[in-house]
């Protein structure tokens, strides 16, 4: 029972950043380290996102679009 509880709690700790196509655990960690929170990532410009480690301009645009569409 404790194993199942641990597995379920791990899944609930994932942020919306992990569900963006092309953003894996490493890039998500870099983004969260650089901008602090998901809100910080959402407030950053595409240019700021693209300068983060491991990010490209295309991925930065995808992140912004994904976060914008999930807020509405």
C-alpha positions in Angstrom: 0.0 0.0 0.0 2.8 2.5 0.8 4.4 1.8 -2.6 1.2 2.6 -4.4 0.8 5.8 -2.4 4.4 6.9 -3.2 3.9 6.2 -6.9 0.6 8.2 -7.0 2.2 11.1 -5.1 5.1 11.3 -7.6 2.7 11.8 -10.5 0.9 14.7 -8.7 4.2 16.5 -8.2 4.7 17.1 -11.9 4.1 20.6 -13.2 2.4 21.6 -16.4 5.9 22.3 -17.8 6.5 18.5 -18.0 3.5 18.0 -20.2 4.7 20.3 -23.0 6.0 18.3 -26.0 9.7 18.7 -26.4 10.3 19.7 -22.8 11.7 16.8 -20.8 12.9 16.6 -17.2 16.2 18.3 -17.9 14.8 21.3 -19.8 12.0 21.7 -17.3 14.6 21.7 -14.5 16.6 24.4 -16.3 13.6 26.5 -16.9 12.4 26.3 -13.3 15.8 27.0 -12.0 16.2 30.1 -14.2 12.6 31.5 -13.8 11.7 30.1 -10.4 8.1 29.1 -11.0 5.7 28.3 -13.7 4.3 31.8 -13.4 7.8 33.2 -13.9 8.1 31.1 -17.0 4.8 32.4 -18.3 5.7 36.0 -17.6 9.1 35.7 -19.5 9.3 36.7 -23.1 10.0 34.3 -25.9 13.5 35.8 -26.2 14.2 35.3 -22.5 13.0 31.7 -22.7 15.1 31.0 -25.7 18.3 32.1 -23.9 17.7 29.5 -21.2 20.0 26.5 -21.3 18.9 23.8 -23.7 16.1 26.0 -25.2 15.6 27.0 -28.8 13.4 29.8 -30.2 10.9 27.2 -31.5 10.7 25.5 -28.1 10.3 28.9 -26.4 7.4 29.7 -28.7 5.8 26.3 -28.0 6.2 26.9 -24.2 4.5 30.3 -24.4 1.7 29.0 -26.6 1.1 26.0 -24.4 1.1 28.1 -21.2 -1.2 30.7 -22.7 -3.7 28.1 -24.0 -3.8 26.4 -20.6 -4.6 29.6 -18.8 -7.7 30.3 -20.9 
